[in-house]
Amino acid sequence: MKDQAERPLPTFDDVIAAHERIKPYIHRTPILTSEFMNKLTGADLFFKCENFQKAGAFKVRGASNAVFGLSDEEAALGVATHSSGNHALSLSYAAGRRGIPCHVVMPRTAPQAKKDAVIGYGGTITECEPSTTSREAVFAEVQARTGADFVHPYNDPRVIAGQATCSRELMEQVEGLDAVIAPIGGGGMVSGCCLTLSNIAPHVEIYAAEPEQADDAYRSFKAGHIIADDSPNTIADGLKVPLKENTWHFVSNNVTDILTATEEEIIDAMRLTWARMKIVMEPSCAVPLATIIKNPEVFRGKRVGVIVTGGNVDLDKLPWMAG
């Protein structure tokens, strides 16, 4: 069993192979546009709706690539990971399709909707405290006990190659893009964008969007080395994790800039999208739109691909609800 450090960085050939491998298990998600959003921002926005993806998030791409890339011998002991939600439920989904066990370590504070989805797909949850330190310590115990193949939520080259299939589809669906923007936590989706675009559309600018209250990627990008926060506090629960060496490679070499948004700006963008586009997106996915609205001079007059990364929300605890 290889750990992440022993796996080589993915190439665009790996992306092509991944796309073929996962086609039976994913949706080719649609592109939506909004005249209202275009007028508001002064840009032509093309929303790649991974909230309509299997398991409700883009993470199913990378998870499926890892699970279905295992040999029968490797798959026998199942897969394991730590995740605040979408990777956990996506890996559970993929493992269920292959008929193998999935062991997941999740923060006790993770949204109940995501915990329920993991269980619904057949995954087994072990809870940890909401910090990177606790998450990794508890996971080490689970992996030692099960012997399962570790599929890291974002630092795994197999996962990055799978996530890169999203931007590959985007480039096939929309002509003449000037820029692509995606949320950044650990950097799996942004790394996938970097991998795809650096190979097939190197002129396209790549922006990452991050909450101000979990801005370690922004500070890392400015400092030129990884800066990790142990337990940031933001409504964007999917963006609380730090960059790792594989994702930092792509981010540091290919990203044009990282932009941030406040909690209020994130909630406003999320609510605006629900109201105007009639689509369910979770807080993490609203960060790119929030940063576009906040920085109109960066995007004005451009054709911009906006990756809506997922739609797994607790409908009883929406951020604009009282109490």
C-alpha positions in Angstrom: 0.0 0.0 0.0 1.5 3.3 -1.0 1.1 6.5 1.0 0.5 9.8 -0.8 4.2 10.8 -0.8 5.1 7.6 -2.8 2.6 8.3 -5.6 3.9 10.5 -8.5 2.2 13.8 -9.3 -0.6 13.2 -11.8 -0.2 14.1 -15.5 -2.8 15.1 -18.0 -2.7 11.5 -19.3 -3.9 10.5 -15.8 -6.8 12.9 -16.2 -7.8 11.3 -19.5 -7.6 7.8 -18.0 -9.5 9.0 -14.9 -12.3 10.4 -17.0 -12.8 7.2 -18.9 -12.6 5.2 -15.7 -15.2 7.2 -13.8 -17.7 7.9 -16.6 -20.2 5.1 -15.5 -20.3 6.6 -11.9 -20.6 10.4 -12.5 -22.8 12.9 -14.2 -21.5 15.3 -16.9 -22.9 18.3 -15.0 -24.6 21.2 -16.8 -23.5 24.8 -17.2 -26.0 27.4 -16.1 -25.9 31.1 -16.8 -27.7 34.1 -15.3 -28.4 37.4 -16.9 -28.9 38.9 -13.5 -25.5 37.7 -12.3 -23.8 38.9 -15.4 -25.3 42.4 -15.0 -24.4 42.4 -11.3 -20.7 41.5 -11.8 -20.0 42.9 -15.3 -18.7 39.5 -16.3 -20.1 36.6 -18.3 -20.3 33.9 -15.7 -20.7 30.2 -16.6 -21.6 28.1 -13.5 -20.4 24.5 -13.7 -23.0 22.9 -11.4 -21.3 20.1 -9.5 -24.1 20.5 -7.0 -26.0 18.3 -9.4 -23.2 15.7 -9.3 -23.7 12.1 -8.0 -23.5 12.3 -4.1 -24.1 16.1 -4.5 -20.5 17.2 -4.9 -17.5 17.2 -7.3 -15.6 15.0 -4.8 -17.2 11.9 -6.3 -14.9 12.4 -9.3 -11.7 11.9 -7.3 -13.1 9.3 -5.0 -14.4 7.2 -7.8 -11.0 7.4 -9.6 -9.2 6.2 -6.5 -11.7 3.4 -5.7 -12.0 2.0 -9.2 -8.3 2.3 -9.8 -7.5 -0.2 -7.1 -6.7 -3.8 -7.9 -9.0 -6.4 -6.5 -6.3 -7.3 -3.9 -6.0 -3.7 -2.8 -9.7 -3.2 -2.7 -10.4 -6.2 -0.5 -9.6 -4.3 2.7 -11.7 -1.3 1.7 -10.8 2.4 1.7 -10.5 4.9 4.5 -10.3 8.7 4.8 -10.8 11.7 7.0 -13.2 14.4 5.8 -15.6 17.1 7.0 -18.2 15.8 4.6 -18.3 15.8 0.9 -15.2 13.6 0.3 -16.5 11.3 3.1 -19.8 10.7 1.4 -18.3 10.6 -2.1 -15.9 7.9 -1.1 -18.7 6.0 0.6 -20.7 6.3 -2.6 -17.8 5.0 -4.7 -17.0 2.2 -2.3 -20.6 1.2 -2.2 -20.7 0.9 -6.0 -17.6 -1.3 -5.9 -19.0 -3.3 -2.9 -16.1 -2.7 -0.6 -15.9 -1.2 3.0 -15.4 2.5 3.6 -14.1 3.9 6.9 -14.5 7.6 7.5 -13.2 9.9 10.3 -15.4 13.0 10.5 -15.4 16.0 12.9 -18.2 15.7 15.5 -19.3 19.2 14.3 -19.7 18.1 10.6 -23.2 18.8 9.2 -25.7 16.1 10.1 -26.8 16.0 6.5 -23.3 14.9 5.4 -23.1 12.3 8.2 -26.4 10.9 7.2 -25.3 10.7 3.6 -22.1 8.7 4.6 -24.2 6.2 6.5 -26.8 6.1 3.7 -24.1 5.1 1.2 -22.8 2.4 3.6 -19.8 4.1 5.1 -18.7 3.7 8.8 -18.0 6.9 10.7 -15.6 7.5 13.6 -15.9 11.0 15.0 -13.0 13.3 16.0 -12.6 16.8 17.4 -12.8 19.7 14.8 -9.1 20.2 14.4 -6.5 18.9 11.9 -4.5 17.4 14.7 -7.4 15.3 16.1 -8.6 14.3 12.6 -5.2 12.9 11.6 -4.6 11.2 15.0 -7.9 9.4 15.0 -7.5 8.5 11.4 -4.1 6.9 12.1 -5.9 4.6 14.6 -8.6 3.7 12.1 -6.2 2.9 9.3 -4.0 0.8 11.6 -7.0 -1.2 12.7 -8.6 -1.8 9.3 -5.6 -1.9 6.9 -7.8 0.0 4.4 -6.3 2.0 1.5 -5.9 5.6 2.4 -7.7 7.9 -0.1 -6.7 11.4 1.1 -9.4 14.0 0.5 -7.2 16.2 -1.7 -3.5 15.4 -1.5 -3.8 12.0 -3.3 -2.7 12.2 -6.9 -5.5 9.9 -7.9 -8.0 12.3 -6.4 -6.4 15.3 -8.1 -6.6 13.6 -11.5 -10.3 12.8 -10.8 -11.1 16.4 -9.8 -9.3 17.6 -13.0 -12.1 16.0 -15.1 -14.4 18.7 -14.0 -12.5 21.5 -15.6 -11.8 19.3 -18.6 -15.6 19.1 -19.1 -16.0 22.8 -18.5 -13.5 23.6 -21.3 -15.4 21.3 -23.6 -18.7 23.0 -22.7 -17.8 26.7 -22.9 -15.7 28.3 -25.5 -13.4 31.2 -25.1 -13.1 31.3 -21.3 -10.7 34.0 -19.9 -10.7 32.7 -16.3 -11.8 29.9 -14.0 -12.5 30.3 -10.3 -13.1 27.6 -7.7 -13.2 27.5 -3.9 -10.0 26.5 -2.1 -9.5 24.5 1.1 -7.1 21.7 0.7 -6.8 22.6 -2.9 -7.9 19.4 -4.7 -10.3 21.0 -7.1 -8.0 24.0 -7.7 -5.1 21.6 -8.4 -7.3 19.8 -10.8 -8.0 23.0 -12.6 -4.3 23.8 -12.7 -3.5 20.4 -14.1 -6.1 20.6 -16.9 -5.7 24.2 -17.9 -1.9 24.3 -17.9 -2.1 21.5 -20.4 -5.0 22.4 -22.7 -5.6 26.2 -22.1 -2.5 27.8 -20.5 -3.8 31.3 -21.3 -6.8 30.9 -19.0 -6.3 32.6 -15.6 -7.0 30.4 -12.5 -8.4 32.1 -9.4 -9.0 30.4 -6.0 -11.6 31.8 -3.5 -11.3 31.4 0.2 -13.1 32.6 3.4 -11.3 35.4 5.3 -11.7 33.3 8.5 -9.9 30.3 7.0 -7.4 32.1 4.8 -4.3 29.9 5.2 -4.1 29.2 1.4 -4.2 33.0 0.7 -1.4 33.6 3.3 0.6 30.6 2.0 0.3 32.0 -1.6 1.6 35.4 -0.5 4.4 33.9 1.7 5.6 31.4 -0.8 5.3 28.4 1.5 2.5 26.4 3.2 1.0 28.0 6.3 -1.5 25.7 8.0 -4.3 26.7 10.5 -5.2 23.9 12.9 -8.9 24.7 13.5 -10.2 27.8 11.6 -13.8 28.8 12.1 -16.0 29.5 9.1 -19.5 28.7 7.8 -17.7 27.2 4.7 -17.2 23.9 6.4 -15.6 22.3 3.3 -12.8 24.8 3.2 -11.3 24.4 6.7 -8.4 22.1 5.8 -4.8 23.2 4.9 -2.9 22.8 1.7 -0.5 19.8 1.5 2.6 19.2 -0.6 0.9 17.9 -3.8 -1.8 20.6 -4.0 0.7 23.3 -3.0 2.8 22.2 -6.1 -0.1 23.1 -8.4 -1.3 26.1 -6.5 2.1 27.8 -6.2 3.0 27.2 -9.8 -0.3 27.8 -11.7 -2.8 30.0 -9.7 -3.1 33.6 -10.8 -4.4 34.8 -7.4 -6.3 33.9 -4.3 -9.2 36.1 -3.3 -11.1 36.1 0.1 -14.6 36.9 1.3 -16.1 37.6 4.7 -18.7 35.3 6.3 -21.4 37.9 5.6 -20.3 38.1 1.9 -20.4 34.3 1.6 -23.9 34.1 3.1 -25.1 36.9 0.9 -23.8 35.2 -2.3 -25.2 31.9 -1.3 -28.7 33.4 -0.7 -28.5 35.4 -3.9 -27.8 32.2 -5.9 -30.6 30.3 -4.3 -33.0 33.2 -5.0 -31.9 34.2 -8.5 -30.7 30.9 -10.0 -33.0 28.5 -8.1 -30.1 26.1 -7.3 -29.0 24.7 -3.9 -25.4 25.4 -3.1 -23.6 25.0 0.2 -21.7 27.8 1.8 -18.3 26.7 0.5 -19.5 27.0 -3.1 -20.7 30.5 -2.6 -17.2 31.8 -1.9 -16.2 32.2 -5.6 -19.3 34.3 -6.4 -18.7 36.4 -3.3 -15.2 37.2 -4.3 -16.3 38.1 -7.9 -18.9 40.5 -6.5 -16.3 41.9 -4.1 -13.6 42.3 -6.9 -15.5 43.4 -10.0 -12.4 45.1 -11.5 -10.6 41.7 -11.7 -13.4 40.0 -13.7 -15.2 42.8 -15.5 -15.6 42.0 -19.3 -14.3 38.5 -18.9 -15.8 35.1 -19.6 -15.5 33.3 -16.3 -16.1 29.6 -15.4 -17.3 29.4 -11.9 -17.2 25.9 -10.3 -20.1 25.3 -8.0 -18.6 22.5 -6.0 -21.5 21.0 -4.1 -25.0 21.2 -2.7 -25.0 19.2 0.4 -26.7 21.5 3.0 -28.6 20.9 6.2 -32.0 22.4 5.2 -33.0 22.9 8.8 -29.9 25.0 9.5 -29.5 27.4 6.6 -27.2 30.4 7.5 -29.9 33.1 7.1 -32.3 31.3 9.4 -32.9 33.0 12.8 -31.3 31.2 15.8 
